Amino acid sequence: MTDPVVVVGGGPGGMVLAYLLGRAGIPVTLLEAHKDFDRDFRGDSLHPYTLELLDQLGLADRLLGLPHHKARFFRFHTPAGSITTADYGKLASPYNYVALMPQAQFLDFLAAETAALPSASVRTGAKVVDLIRDGRVTGVRYRDDAGTHDLAASLVVGADGRFSRIRRLADAPARSLGATTDLLWFRLPHRPEDPPDADVDLFFGRHHYVGLLAGTNGWQVGYSLPKGGYAEARERGVGPIRTFLADHVPWLADRAELLTDFGQTTLLSVDISRVERWWRPGLLLIGDAAHVISPVGGNGILMAVQDAVTAANHLVRDRSDAALARIQAEREPAIRQVQAQQVRLEQRAARARERGRPAAPPYRLLRLLTGIPGARARAARANAYGPTPPELD
């Protein structure tokens, strides 16, 4: 089958799908609206599943030759004590860690590998403005520096993220499932005396928590806000954030003063939502375009990559509407399971705020559960692979 495919959106899901289709000899064009992939505070975590997939494709060694941080542990730090909830080092995998790598670096790498395939092309600065229809979707109209162009396709794949233009053009609204938190992201520098085992950590206070990610460009810090609380937080300034860090992450207190104004922060409006039907005749949605995942647990990239693997398994053989329906049928149960867990966490955090209780999960219960033999390995495996991870055909 040699009819062309257009993938809209150069995030992890779209890029992996374009590579897999091009590798199979399918003519594929990836359109990315931005001229480069350098947007800060996107997900930076590559899970063991993704690394194993790249190894299967012969790409892992070259990718991991680029700067990255190997995160082995996931920890909760509560007022009552600290607990390791997941230990990726216990996984039976050569990639028994989460690779924390700037997403722009990962996407630049994949874009170059995709563009090198004879049947694939990557066009940046190409903004889709409309879908072309003839009873079904038959292509896209996009705009770049040279003007407006029509591009025909046997299938258009919308992989353009949580604010998907393709989703809007296809009249496929996403239903919100009830996120209650937003995150304010910023960076602080590494110091040689920082804890060497700090990887992916959550620090809980009474009304807020901080997520901390190690990386090659310093610490990436996410400060939680109640949904819609950005305006109030901005009015109060960065003082309360610096105070929280001093109280709950004391080894960052010596550089908290480097955060001087809100211009150094980026708001991530947390969302958990899902489109009822991920496809239309001639069109498929994957990743955040089909189902927005909360950043809690770092599952967004993993779910998008697994969507791409499932889609590629079908699309190299069959691009009928029935095949599009089968892709959703195979992936939706895992997405529902991940989102249901995230909604429960969001609701628990909202109840704690309403009752004036600490945002931290119960320490004694966590200590009991994580003390069960094998619990930390099972938690790591669940996060490393997600529910029912697909295998590449």
Disulfide bonds with the S-S distance in Angstrom:
none
